[in-house]
Amino acid sequence: MGYAALLRAPHVTRLLVGTLIGRLPAGMTALVIALALREAGTPYSRIGLATAAYAIAAAIGGPILGRIVDLTGQPRVLLASATLAGGGYALLALAPGSPVAAPLGAAIAGLCMPPLEPCLRSLWPDVVEEKQLDTAYAFDSASQQILYVAGPLAVAGLAAAFSPSTALWTAAALGLLGSLVVATTAPARHWQAPPRAESAGLLGPLRSPGLVLLLLGLAGTGWAVGAQNVLFIAYAERHPGGLPGGAGTLLALAALAGLLGALGYGAATWKADTATRTWILALGMALGYLPLLLLPGPLPMAALAFLSGLGLAPLLAAAFILVAELAPAGTVTEAFAWLVTLFATGNAAGYAVSGALVDTSLHAVALCAVAGSALGGLLLLTTRHRLRPAQVALAA
């Protein structure tokens, strides 16, 4: 089933557009916090505190909001969280120089970030036919690559034309608008999680051993992406003028490759089951990262950046389906939220470790990126027998 047929299906385009609008602040926030606080004369130590507060709060808030969605439905949670997150952005915009208000606003914005990603992924089985699910998740994953480029570009444009505070107000408005678009669709209003598995208990979806292993493997993928970003930034600094656009070009090429990779994945017909596809794609992504160790000249490095980006979005597209298969009944939205959290946590760790290594050598940073991807893929390979949906029944 092709993408044209997918987009013609009822509600699909509105859900995708609304989700993209509402998720755009997630691609804007880290940069806009830094710009707004710096404009207010805030020292870098407090900027780091505010951005860390946002990231940590988002990692905590996602699974909590996902569980509330599973228990109560989507519209109220989306609209309430978007309103509260908007309040956090407003606090940042009104008092960016405050040592208390700025990190508090960042924490509120992160903690209450609307769970649009997990909500959309929970909706797909109700919105499209089963034979369209691969295509839907692939298109979802491909569209995510746009956010990695569009978010920072939107911040840069708004900050240059107006001010960083304007970008903060814009992030608040986009989050509320996107949530409103999604929450008022018929699928979101009518969606209900199936009865929650009695054995889910406090751990919820984390009672599934296969899901936990999948999330850990994808944390390694997030680590690789974080280290890759540091690698590209440091590489561009050490090759000034070697590539138009510098690190931005390398990052954009990787994102473009991910978009194309996801579209290709969704257009293909697969005979292997989802678990097999997932570990194969994880190892394929690791192989795509391996040539980064060569650290060639700028033009070949651009080609390697593109190669390294090809595997990420197809891997996530397959993982989205596997998450839904492995999550115990009644916990699927929270399971998707845990995926976001674990990937982001791995990403932050990859940033931190590679940032500490960057003054030592670029090869160490490249090895850090390759290692995260390889370890994640090997974990999924060696535990592939646990990635079967039957494991959910055993855990329940």
Salt bridges, closest charged atoms under 4 A:
GLU117 OE1 - ARG121 NH1 2.99
GLU129 OE1 - LYS131 NZ 3.67
ASP134 OD1 - ARG277 NH1 3.01
ASP140 OD1 - ARG23 NH1 3.52
ASP140 OD2 - ARG121 NE 2.95
ASP273 OD2 - ARG388 NH1 2.38
GLU334 OE1 - ARG67 NE 2.77
